[in-house]
């Protein structure tokens, strides 16, 4: 709780990070079932992000990784996850904190989460940031591709 009441926004944010952590733990143990695969976008400027210098130079602000056919060494802890991915036949280890996440999408089931960064709220007046839960249906079926389907958007807003 905050001094002004219950911090629903913070609780929801942590719950969504926990959901992603549970999904990734399952994948680390059992592999990807069926057609499931993930597009994960994160802020490369976050202090906890660890990645090769050449990748950081190529993606100075934001990067999207795909967890699908080849990945290795996936480990998950309470703060984030580590994974080795293949970039042009060069395996590269990465560490991504949950606080750096911007989107998590599993297009095989038209599921997605969007985390807005605190900087996205600069025009708002109050300092106690929360967010609204917005479910969008952008498509009519499985042929819509990664951009279609149901997206749960976590946009921060202020009282």
Wavefront OBJ file of the C-alpha trace (Angstrom):
o trace
v 0.000 0.000 0.000
v 1.058 3.567 -0.585
v 0.395 6.533 1.664
v -2.581 7.434 -0.553
v -4.053 3.921 -0.747
v -3.606 0.592 -2.463
v -1.050 0.568 -5.281
v -3.144 -1.415 -7.781
v -0.937 -0.326 -10.675
v 2.244 -1.581 -9.049
v 0.551 -4.810 -7.962
v -0.747 -5.473 -11.483
v 2.658 -4.687 -12.981
v 4.372 -7.181 -10.639
v 1.645 -9.771 -11.311
v 2.185 -9.530 -15.081
v 5.951 -9.850 -14.581
v 5.249 -12.922 -12.423
v 3.115 -14.421 -15.184
v 5.970 -13.999 -17.680
v 8.430 -15.483 -15.168
v 6.192 -18.540 -14.717
v 5.843 -19.030 -18.475
v 9.605 -18.774 -18.990
v 10.304 -21.177 -16.087
v 7.971 -23.698 -17.713
v 9.750 -23.305 -21.055
v 13.164 -23.671 -19.382
v 12.026 -26.968 -17.851
v 9.792 -28.481 -20.542
v 10.582 -26.618 -23.787
v 8.109 -24.850 -26.044
v 4.878 -26.809 -26.533
v 3.148 -26.927 -29.917
v 3.325 -23.721 -31.941
v 4.067 -21.425 -28.978
v 6.823 -18.864 -29.474
v 7.522 -15.436 -28.038
v 8.432 -11.970 -29.227
v 9.914 -10.084 -26.276
v 10.771 -6.399 -26.597
v 12.907 -4.755 -23.940
v 14.682 -1.475 -23.202
v 18.379 -2.029 -23.878
v 19.227 1.077 -21.786
v 18.074 -0.552 -18.536
v 20.956 -0.858 -16.056
v 20.427 -4.595 -15.578
v 20.481 -5.555 -19.269
v 23.571 -7.571 -20.180
v 24.304 -8.124 -23.852
v 27.185 -8.056 -26.315
v 28.525 -4.578 -27.096
v 27.878 -5.033 -30.819
v 24.206 -5.807 -30.110
v 23.880 -2.769 -27.832
v 25.402 -0.586 -30.581
v 22.935 -1.991 -33.106
v 19.961 -1.638 -30.708
v 20.773 1.411 -28.550
v 17.249 1.864 -27.149
v 15.021 -1.138 -27.728
v 15.368 -4.684 -29.016
v 12.966 -7.519 -29.806
v 14.108 -11.089 -29.379
v 12.343 -14.225 -30.589
v 12.267 -17.364 -28.497
v 11.266 -20.114 -30.893
v 13.503 -22.601 -32.698
v 16.904 -22.252 -31.043
v 17.709 -20.968 -27.586
v 19.878 -22.276 -24.784
v 20.683 -21.734 -21.112
v 17.302 -20.192 -20.234
v 17.280 -19.444 -16.508
v 14.746 -17.366 -14.608
v 14.981 -15.680 -11.225
v 12.796 -13.157 -9.417
v 14.394 -10.163 -11.181
v 14.661 -11.366 -14.781
v 15.965 -14.056 -17.085
v 19.135 -15.094 -18.862
v 19.196 -16.782 -22.241
v 21.604 -17.577 -25.062
v 20.285 -16.760 -28.540
v 21.756 -17.245 -32.001
v 22.601 -14.086 -33.979
v 23.988 -14.956 -37.404
v 25.411 -18.295 -36.220
v 26.973 -16.565 -33.215
v 25.517 -17.669 -29.861
v 25.209 -14.634 -27.553
v 24.280 -14.769 -23.867
v 21.894 -12.083 -22.597
v 20.441 -11.030 -19.256
v 17.097 -9.196 -19.310
v 15.503 -7.830 -16.125
v 11.707 -7.967 -15.961
v 11.686 -4.203 -15.326
v 13.231 -3.689 -18.809
v 10.356 -5.492 -20.600
v 8.129 -3.465 -22.915
v 6.144 -6.244 -24.653
v 5.643 -9.985 -24.409
v 3.704 -11.588 -27.270
v 2.827 -15.208 -28.042
v 1.291 -14.915 -31.529
v 0.387 -18.612 -31.608
v -2.480 -17.908 -29.201
v -2.890 -14.173 -29.923
v -1.748 -13.176 -26.427
v 0.294 -10.140 -25.549
v 1.260 -7.826 -22.727
v 2.532 -4.279 -23.106
v 4.392 -2.501 -20.319
v 4.647 1.251 -20.711
v 7.806 2.868 -19.387
v 7.532 5.533 -16.667
v 8.833 8.110 -19.183
v 5.683 7.603 -21.284
v 3.720 9.527 -18.614
v 5.696 12.772 -18.643
v 2.669 14.897 -19.588
v 0.653 13.762 -16.582
v 0.569 15.884 -13.443
v 0.483 13.490 -10.470
v 3.594 11.510 -9.516
v 1.760 8.330 -8.372
v 1.819 6.311 -11.603
v -0.665 3.537 -12.199
v -1.958 1.985 -15.409
v -5.123 0.859 -17.042
v -5.765 -2.577 -18.432
v -6.855 -2.366 -22.059
v -7.799 -5.431 -24.083
v -7.715 -4.869 -27.847
v -9.030 -7.258 -30.478
v -7.193 -6.225 -33.626
v -7.986 -9.213 -35.797
v -10.558 -11.790 -36.736
v -8.499 -14.955 -36.771
v -5.231 -16.825 -36.861
v -4.236 -15.398 -40.274
v -3.717 -11.957 -38.769
v -0.058 -12.656 -37.919
v 1.920 -11.369 -34.945
v 0.261 -7.927 -34.923
v -3.314 -9.173 -34.715
v -5.391 -10.709 -32.007
v -5.855 -9.926 -28.370
v -3.346 -7.606 -26.753
v -3.495 -6.751 -23.080
v -2.041 -3.267 -22.856
v -0.750 -1.904 -19.577
v -0.792 1.864 -20.087
v 0.193 3.888 -17.072
v -2.064 6.693 -16.002
v -2.178 9.085 -13.113
v -4.975 10.063 -10.752
l 1 2 3 4 5 6 7 8 9 10 11 12 13 14 15 16 17 18 19 20 21 22 23 24 25 26 27 28 29 30 31 32 33 34 35 36 37 38 39 40 41 42 43 44 45 46 47 48 49 50 51 52 53 54 55 56 57 58 59 60 61 62 63 64 65 66 67 68 69 70 71 72 73 74 75 76 77 78 79 80 81 82 83 84 85 86 87 88 89 90 91 92 93 94 95 96 97 98 99 100 101 102 103 104 105 106 107 108 109 110 111 112 113 114 115 116 117 118 119 120 121 122 123 124 125 126 127 128 129 130 131 132 133 134 135 136 137 138 139 140 141 142 143 144 145 146 147 148 149 150 151 152 153 154 155 156 157 158 159
